[in-house]
């Protein structure tokens, strides 16, 4: 994983997991796939995604979430 996408020390374990899943995915990852991979309830996952969308350098598109500093998307 690119160092730019590595979450900081102020991230929870859940936030780190989500950032790593998004940034390690070769394609945009859909919400339901994130939910399945993390095992998080959809409300918790939604809150984390909204809170960290700028901090973790990922972006939401129609096709899913992707890390814009780690990929050529």
Phi and psi restraints in degrees (range 20) as a CNS / XPLOR table:
assign (resid 1 and name C) (resid 2 and name N)
       (resid 2 and name CA) (resid 2 and name C) 1.0 -65.9 20.0 2
assign (resid 2 and name N) (resid 2 and name CA)
       (resid 2 and name C) (resid 3 and name N) 1.0 139.8 20.0 2
assign (resid 2 and name C) (resid 3 and name N)
       (resid 3 and name CA) (resid 3 and name C) 1.0 -61.2 20.0 2
assign (resid 3 and name N) (resid 3 and name CA)
       (resid 3 and name C) (resid 4 and name N) 1.0 -27.7 20.0 2
assign (resid 3 and name C) (resid 4 and name N)
       (resid 4 and name CA) (resid 4 and name C) 1.0 -63.3 20.0 2
assign (resid 4 and name N) (resid 4 and name CA)
       (resid 4 and name C) (resid 5 and name N) 1.0 -30.2 20.0 2
assign (resid 4 and name C) (resid 5 and name N)
       (resid 5 and name CA) (resid 5 and name C) 1.0 -90.7 20.0 2
assign (resid 5 and name N) (resid 5 and name CA)
       (resid 5 and name C) (resid 6 and name N) 1.0 -3.6 20.0 2
assign (resid 5 and name C) (resid 6 and name N)
       (resid 6 and name CA) (resid 6 and name C) 1.0 -72.4 20.0 2
assign (resid 6 and name N) (resid 6 and name CA)
       (resid 6 and name C) (resid 7 and name N) 1.0 118.8 20.0 2
assign (resid 6 and name C) (resid 7 and name N)
       (resid 7 and name CA) (resid 7 and name C) 1.0 -63.4 20.0 2
assign (resid 7 and name N) (resid 7 and name CA)
       (resid 7 and name C) (resid 8 and name N) 1.0 153.2 20.0 2
assign (resid 7 and name C) (resid 8 and name N)
       (resid 8 and name CA) (resid 8 and name C) 1.0 -78.7 20.0 2
assign (resid 8 and name N) (resid 8 and name CA)
       (resid 8 and name C) (resid 9 and name N) 1.0 179.5 20.0 2
assign (resid 8 and name C) (resid 9 and name N)
       (resid 9 and name CA) (resid 9 and name C) 1.0 -69.7 20.0 2
assign (resid 9 and name N) (resid 9 and name CA)
       (resid 9 and name C) (resid 10 and name N) 1.0 -19.0 20.0 2
assign (resid 9 and name C) (resid 10 and name N)
       (resid 10 and name CA) (resid 10 and name C) 1.0 -86.6 20.0 2
assign (resid 10 and name N) (resid 10 and name CA)
       (resid 10 and name C) (resid 11 and name N) 1.0 10.4 20.0 2
assign (resid 10 and name C) (resid 11 and name N)
       (resid 11 and name CA) (resid 11 and name C) 1.0 -92.8 20.0 2
assign (resid 11 and name N) (resid 11 and name CA)
       (resid 11 and name C) (resid 12 and name N) 1.0 145.7 20.0 2
assign (resid 11 and name C) (resid 12 and name N)
       (resid 12 and name CA) (resid 12 and name C) 1.0 -78.0 20.0 2
assign (resid 12 and name N) (resid 12 and name CA)
       (resid 12 and name C) (resid 13 and name N) 1.0 167.6 20.0 2
assign (resid 12 and name C) (resid 13 and name N)
       (resid 13 and name CA) (resid 13 and name C) 1.0 -59.7 20.0 2
assign (resid 13 and name N) (resid 13 and name CA)
       (resid 13 and name C) (resid 14 and name N) 1.0 -37.7 20.0 2
assign (resid 13 and name C) (resid 14 and name N)
       (resid 14 and name CA) (resid 14 and name C) 1.0 -64.8 20.0 2
assign (resid 14 and name N) (resid 14 and name CA)
       (resid 14 and name C) (resid 15 and name N) 1.0 -43.0 20.0 2
assign (resid 14 and name C) (resid 15 and name N)
       (resid 15 and name CA) (resid 15 and name C) 1.0 -64.3 20.0 2
assign (resid 15 and name N) (resid 15 and name CA)
       (resid 15 and name C) (resid 16 and name N) 1.0 -41.2 20.0 2
assign (resid 15 and name C) (resid 16 and name N)
       (resid 16 and name CA) (resid 16 and name C) 1.0 -62.5 20.0 2
assign (resid 16 and name N) (resid 16 and name CA)
       (resid 16 and name C) (resid 17 and name N) 1.0 -45.1 20.0 2
assign (resid 16 and name C) (resid 17 and name N)
       (resid 17 and name CA) (resid 17 and name C) 1.0 -58.8 20.0 2
assign (resid 17 and name N) (resid 17 and name CA)
       (resid 17 and name C) (resid 18 and name N) 1.0 -46.4 20.0 2
assign (resid 17 and name C) (resid 18 and name N)
       (resid 18 and name CA) (resid 18 and name C) 1.0 -63.5 20.0 2
assign (resid 18 and name N) (resid 18 and name CA)
       (resid 18 and name C) (resid 19 and name N) 1.0 -45.6 20.0 2
assign (resid 18 and name C) (resid 19 and name N)
       (resid 19 and name CA) (resid 19 and name C) 1.0 -59.9 20.0 2
assign (resid 19 and name N) (resid 19 and name CA)
       (resid 19 and name C) (resid 20 and name N) 1.0 -42.9 20.0 2
assign (resid 19 and name C) (resid 20 and name N)
       (resid 20 and name CA) (resid 20 and name C) 1.0 -66.8 20.0 2
assign (resid 20 and name N) (resid 20 and name CA)
       (resid 20 and name C) (resid 21 and name N) 1.0 -40.7 20.0 2
assign (resid 20 and name C) (resid 21 and name N)
       (resid 21 and name CA) (resid 21 and name C) 1.0 -62.9 20.0 2
assign (resid 21 and name N) (resid 21 and name CA)
       (resid 21 and name C) (resid 22 and name N) 1.0 -45.5 20.0 2
assign (resid 21 and name C) (resid 22 and name N)
       (resid 22 and name CA) (resid 22 and name C) 1.0 -64.4 20.0 2
assign (resid 22 and name N) (resid 22 and name CA)
       (resid 22 and name C) (resid 23 and name N) 1.0 -46.6 20.0 2
assign (resid 22 and name C) (resid 23 and name N)
       (resid 23 and name CA) (resid 23 and name C) 1.0 -75.2 20.0 2
assign (resid 23 and name N) (resid 23 and name CA)
       (resid 23 and name C) (resid 24 and name N) 1.0 -19.5 20.0 2
assign (resid 23 and name C) (resid 24 and name N)
       (resid 24 and name CA) (resid 24 and name C) 1.0 -91.6 20.0 2
assign (resid 24 and name N) (resid 24 and name CA)
       (resid 24 and name C) (resid 25 and name N) 1.0 -6.3 20.0 2
assign (resid 24 and name C) (resid 25 and name N)
       (resid 25 and name CA) (resid 25 and name C) 1.0 -80.5 20.0 2
assign (resid 25 and name N) (resid 25 and name CA)
       (resid 25 and name C) (resid 26 and name N) 1.0 133.3 20.0 2
assign (resid 25 and name C) (resid 26 and name N)
       (resid 26 and name CA) (resid 26 and name C) 1.0 -77.7 20.0 2
assign (resid 26 and name N) (resid 26 and name CA)
       (resid 26 and name C) (resid 27 and name N) 1.0 -18.6 20.0 2
assign (resid 26 and name C) (resid 27 and name N)
       (resid 27 and name CA) (resid 27 and name C) 1.0 -126.6 20.0 2
assign (resid 27 and name N) (resid 27 and name CA)
       (resid 27 and name C) (resid 28 and name N) 1.0 161.8 20.0 2
assign (resid 27 and name C) (resid 28 and name N)
       (resid 28 and name CA) (resid 28 and name C) 1.0 -54.8 20.0 2
assign (resid 28 and name N) (resid 28 and name CA)
       (resid 28 and name C) (resid 29 and name N) 1.0 140.5 20.0 2
assign (resid 28 and name C) (resid 29 and name N)
       (resid 29 and name CA) (resid 29 and name C) 1.0 -109.1 20.0 2
assign (resid 29 and name N) (resid 29 and name CA)
       (resid 29 and name C) (resid 30 and name N) 1.0 129.1 20.0 2
assign (resid 29 and name C) (resid 30 and name N)
       (resid 30 and name CA) (resid 30 and name C) 1.0 -77.5 20.0 2
assign (resid 30 and name N) (resid 30 and name CA)
       (resid 30 and name C) (resid 31 and name N) 1.0 157.0 20.0 2
assign (resid 30 and name C) (resid 31 and name N)
       (resid 31 and name CA) (resid 31 and name C) 1.0 -55.0 20.0 2
assign (resid 31 and name N) (resid 31 and name CA)
       (resid 31 and name C) (resid 32 and name N) 1.0 -46.8 20.0 2
assign (resid 31 and name C) (resid 32 and name N)
       (resid 32 and name CA) (resid 32 and name C) 1.0 -63.9 20.0 2
assign (resid 32 and name N) (resid 32 and name CA)
       (resid 32 and name C) (resid 33 and name N) 1.0 -32.4 20.0 2
assign (resid 32 and name C) (resid 33 and name N)
       (resid 33 and name CA) (resid 33 and name C) 1.0 -69.5 20.0 2
assign (resid 33 and name N) (resid 33 and name CA)
       (resid 33 and name C) (resid 34 and name N) 1.0 -39.3 20.0 2
assign (resid 33 and name C) (resid 34 and name N)
       (resid 34 and name CA) (resid 34 and name C) 1.0 -62.7 20.0 2
assign (resid 34 and name N) (resid 34 and name CA)
       (resid 34 and name C) (resid 35 and name N) 1.0 -42.7 20.0 2
assign (resid 34 and name C) (resid 35 and name N)
       (resid 35 and name CA) (resid 35 and name C) 1.0 -61.4 20.0 2
assign (resid 35 and name N) (resid 35 and name CA)
       (resid 35 and name C) (resid 36 and name N) 1.0 -43.1 20.0 2
assign (resid 35 and name C) (resid 36 and name N)
       (resid 36 and name CA) (resid 36 and name C) 1.0 -67.0 20.0 2
assign (resid 36 and name N) (resid 36 and name CA)
       (resid 36 and name C) (resid 37 and name N) 1.0 -43.9 20.0 2
assign (resid 36 and name C) (resid 37 and name N)
       (resid 37 and name CA) (resid 37 and name C) 1.0 -69.9 20.0 2
assign (resid 37 and name N) (resid 37 and name CA)
       (resid 37 and name C) (resid 38 and name N) 1.0 -32.4 20.0 2
assign (resid 37 and name C) (resid 38 and name N)
       (resid 38 and name CA) (resid 38 and name C) 1.0 -91.8 20.0 2
assign (resid 38 and name N) (resid 38 and name CA)
       (resid 38 and name C) (resid 39 and name N) 1.0 -26.0 20.0 2
assign (resid 38 and name C) (resid 39 and name N)
       (resid 39 and name CA) (resid 39 and name C) 1.0 75.0 20.0 2
assign (resid 39 and name N) (resid 39 and name CA)
       (resid 39 and name C) (resid 40 and name N) 1.0 12.7 20.0 2
assign (resid 39 and name C) (resid 40 and name N)
       (resid 40 and name CA) (resid 40 and name C) 1.0 -84.8 20.0 2
assign (resid 40 and name N) (resid 40 and name CA)
       (resid 40 and name C) (resid 41 and name N) 1.0 149.2 20.0 2
assign (resid 40 and name C) (resid 41 and name N)
       (resid 41 and name CA) (resid 41 and name C) 1.0 -64.9 20.0 2
assign (resid 41 and name N) (resid 41 and name CA)
       (resid 41 and name C) (resid 42 and name N) 1.0 147.0 20.0 2
assign (resid 41 and name C) (resid 42 and name N)
       (resid 42 and name CA) (resid 42 and name C) 1.0 -60.8 20.0 2
assign (resid 42 and name N) (resid 42 and name CA)
       (resid 42 and name C) (resid 43 and name N) 1.0 -33.0 20.0 2
assign (resid 42 and name C) (resid 43 and name N)
       (resid 43 and name CA) (resid 43 and name C) 1.0 -68.5 20.0 2
assign (resid 43 and name N) (resid 43 and name CA)
       (resid 43 and name C) (resid 44 and name N) 1.0 -40.4 20.0 2
assign (resid 43 and name C) (resid 44 and name N)
       (resid 44 and name CA) (resid 44 and name C) 1.0 -66.6 20.0 2
assign (resid 44 and name N) (resid 44 and name CA)
       (resid 44 and name C) (resid 45 and name N) 1.0 -45.0 20.0 2
assign (resid 44 and name C) (resid 45 and name N)
       (resid 45 and name CA) (resid 45 and name C) 1.0 -61.5 20.0 2
assign (resid 45 and name N) (resid 45 and name CA)
       (resid 45 and name C) (resid 46 and name N) 1.0 -43.2 20.0 2
assign (resid 45 and name C) (resid 46 and name N)
       (resid 46 and name CA) (resid 46 and name C) 1.0 -59.7 20.0 2
assign (resid 46 and name N) (resid 46 and name CA)
       (resid 46 and name C) (resid 47 and name N) 1.0 -45.6 20.0 2
assign (resid 46 and name C) (resid 47 and name N)
       (resid 47 and name CA) (resid 47 and name C) 1.0 -61.9 20.0 2
assign (resid 47 and name N) (resid 47 and name CA)
       (resid 47 and name C) (resid 48 and name N) 1.0 -43.5 20.0 2
assign (resid 47 and name C) (resid 48 and name N)
       (resid 48 and name CA) (resid 48 and name C) 1.0 -64.7 20.0 2
assign (resid 48 and name N) (resid 48 and name CA)
       (resid 48 and name C) (resid 49 and name N) 1.0 -44.1 20.0 2
assign (resid 48 and name C) (resid 49 and name N)
       (resid 49 and name CA) (resid 49 and name C) 1.0 -62.0 20.0 2
assign (resid 49 and name N) (resid 49 and name CA)
       (resid 49 and name C) (resid 50 and name N) 1.0 -44.4 20.0 2
assign (resid 49 and name C) (resid 50 and name N)
       (resid 50 and name CA) (resid 50 and name C) 1.0 -64.6 20.0 2
assign (resid 50 and name N) (resid 50 and name CA)
       (resid 50 and name C) (resid 51 and name N) 1.0 -43.3 20.0 2
assign (resid 50 and name C) (resid 51 and name N)
       (resid 51 and name CA) (resid 51 and name C) 1.0 -66.8 20.0 2
assign (resid 51 and name N) (resid 51 and name CA)
       (resid 51 and name C) (resid 52 and name N) 1.0 -33.3 20.0 2
assign (resid 51 and name C) (resid 52 and name N)
       (resid 52 and name CA) (resid 52 and name C) 1.0 -111.0 20.0 2
assign (resid 52 and name N) (resid 52 and name CA)
       (resid 52 and name C) (resid 53 and name N) 1.0 10.3 20.0 2
assign (resid 52 and name C) (resid 53 and name N)
       (resid 53 and name CA) (resid 53 and name C) 1.0 -59.9 20.0 2
assign (resid 53 and name N) (resid 53 and name CA)
       (resid 53 and name C) (resid 54 and name N) 1.0 -34.9 20.0 2
assign (resid 53 and name C) (resid 54 and name N)
       (resid 54 and name CA) (resid 54 and name C) 1.0 -87.6 20.0 2
assign (resid 54 and name N) (resid 54 and name CA)
       (resid 54 and name C) (resid 55 and name N) 1.0 -36.6 20.0 2
assign (resid 54 and name C) (resid 55 and name N)
       (resid 55 and name CA) (resid 55 and name C) 1.0 -69.4 20.0 2
assign (resid 55 and name N) (resid 55 and name CA)
       (resid 55 and name C) (resid 56 and name N) 1.0 -30.1 20.0 2
assign (resid 55 and name C) (resid 56 and name N)
       (resid 56 and name CA) (resid 56 and name C) 1.0 -102.1 20.0 2
assign (resid 56 and name N) (resid 56 and name CA)
       (resid 56 and name C) (resid 57 and name N) 1.0 3.9 20.0 2
assign (resid 56 and name C) (resid 57 and name N)
       (resid 57 and name CA) (resid 57 and name C) 1.0 60.4 20.0 2
assign (resid 57 and name N) (resid 57 and name CA)
       (resid 57 and name C) (resid 58 and name N) 1.0 40.2 20.0 2
assign (resid 57 and name C) (resid 58 and name N)
       (resid 58 and name CA) (resid 58 and name C) 1.0 -118.8 20.0 2
assign (resid 58 and name N) (resid 58 and name CA)
       (resid 58 and name C) (resid 59 and name N) 1.0 163.3 20.0 2
assign (resid 58 and name C) (resid 59 and name N)
       (resid 59 and name CA) (resid 59 and name C) 1.0 -134.0 20.0 2
assign (resid 59 and name N) (resid 59 and name CA)
       (resid 59 and name C) (resid 60 and name N) 1.0 147.0 20.0 2
assign (resid 59 and name C) (resid 60 and name N)
       (resid 60 and name CA) (resid 60 and name C) 1.0 -99.8 20.0 2
assign (resid 60 and name N) (resid 60 and name CA)
       (resid 60 and name C) (resid 61 and name N) 1.0 130.2 20.0 2
assign (resid 60 and name C) (resid 61 and name N)
       (resid 61 and name CA) (resid 61 and name C) 1.0 -129.0 20.0 2
assign (resid 61 and name N) (resid 61 and name CA)
       (resid 61 and name C) (resid 62 and name N) 1.0 178.1 20.0 2
assign (resid 61 and name C) (resid 62 and name N)
       (resid 62 and name CA) (resid 62 and name C) 1.0 -62.2 20.0 2
assign (resid 62 and name N) (resid 62 and name CA)
       (resid 62 and name C) (resid 63 and name N) 1.0 -29.4 20.0 2
assign (resid 62 and name C) (resid 63 and name N)
       (resid 63 and name CA) (resid 63 and name C) 1.0 -90.3 20.0 2
assign (resid 63 and name N) (resid 63 and name CA)
       (resid 63 and name C) (resid 64 and name N) 1.0 -4.8 20.0 2
assign (resid 63 and name C) (resid 64 and name N)
       (resid 64 and name CA) (resid 64 and name C) 1.0 136.0 20.0 2
assign (resid 64 and name N) (resid 64 and name CA)
       (resid 64 and name C) (resid 65 and name N) 1.0 -167.5 20.0 2
assign (resid 64 and name C) (resid 65 and name N)
       (resid 65 and name CA) (resid 65 and name C) 1.0 -96.2 20.0 2
assign (resid 65 and name N) (resid 65 and name CA)
       (resid 65 and name C) (resid 66 and name N) 1.0 140.3 20.0 2
assign (resid 65 and name C) (resid 66 and name N)
       (resid 66 and name CA) (resid 66 and name C) 1.0 -144.7 20.0 2
assign (resid 66 and name N) (resid 66 and name CA)
       (resid 66 and name C) (resid 67 and name N) 1.0 155.5 20.0 2
assign (resid 66 and name C) (resid 67 and name N)
       (resid 67 and name CA) (resid 67 and name C) 1.0 -90.1 20.0 2
assign (resid 67 and name N) (resid 67 and name CA)
       (resid 67 and name C) (resid 68 and name N) 1.0 113.0 20.0 2
assign (resid 67 and name C) (resid 68 and name N)
       (resid 68 and name CA) (resid 68 and name C) 1.0 -83.1 20.0 2
assign (resid 68 and name N) (resid 68 and name CA)
       (resid 68 and name C) (resid 69 and name N) 1.0 -9.1 20.0 2
assign (resid 68 and name C) (resid 69 and name N)
       (resid 69 and name CA) (resid 69 and name C) 1.0 -97.3 20.0 2
assign (resid 69 and name N) (resid 69 and name CA)
       (resid 69 and name C) (resid 70 and name N) 1.0 -13.0 20.0 2
assign (resid 69 and name C) (resid 70 and name N)
       (resid 70 and name CA) (resid 70 and name C) 1.0 -105.5 20.0 2
assign (resid 70 and name N) (resid 70 and name CA)
       (resid 70 and name C) (resid 71 and name N) 1.0 -14.6 20.0 2
assign (resid 70 and name C) (resid 71 and name N)
       (resid 71 and name CA) (resid 71 and name C) 1.0 -128.0 20.0 2
assign (resid 71 and name N) (resid 71 and name CA)
       (resid 71 and name C) (resid 72 and name N) 1.0 171.7 20.0 2
assign (resid 71 and name C) (resid 72 and name N)
       (resid 72 and name CA) (resid 72 and name C) 1.0 -97.9 20.0 2
assign (resid 72 and name N) (resid 72 and name CA)
       (resid 72 and name C) (resid 73 and name N) 1.0 20.0 20.0 2
